[in-house]
């Protein structure tokens, strides 16, 4: 089963899989809610799932499917090579994490590996995860501060939104810059979005 909110991507996956004699596409879903319904209906051996979807996102859907079907084999398909998103998905039970840019090259083999019970991570994602583990993780509050900064809020507005003093927000921002090893909040937002710490 392939789960993605973009019909063109689903068509692309179908086209890549069509010549494979040992792989059959059972069904498609456009969001996490449809993914859970589809999984119940088709019980696919392997599910390909996007992370960024409307209604229910891929991570929530993955958690829901695995809670109900602990042996489900789910491969995340994404445009994001971020170590934080990949780590979350793998901890939640994903067996693979594949960039959409490499579908033509790696998709069929990744599905076969997942069917055999093997995990698969592309080298660039494995490298990002390894490097990410060396960094200090942002605290939940720091993530909130950075998410609001990404939305264009000033320190004063962030402080008001979170019920903090402006000085406390400045302290959080200083810590964020240090942990992400960047010089300013714009760069912090870019790095955090790329790594999957925040969503833009």
Secondary structure, DSSP 8 states (H G I E B T S, - for coil): -EE-S-HHHHHHHHHHHHT-TT-----EESSHHHHHHHHHHH--S-EEEESS-SSS-HHHHHHHHHHH-TT--EEEEES---HHHHHHHHHHT-SEEEEGGGHHHHHHHHHHHHHTT--EE-HHHHHHHHHHTTS----HHHHHHHHHHHTT--HHHHHHHHT--HHHHHHHHHHHHHHHT-SSHHHHHHHHHHHTSS--
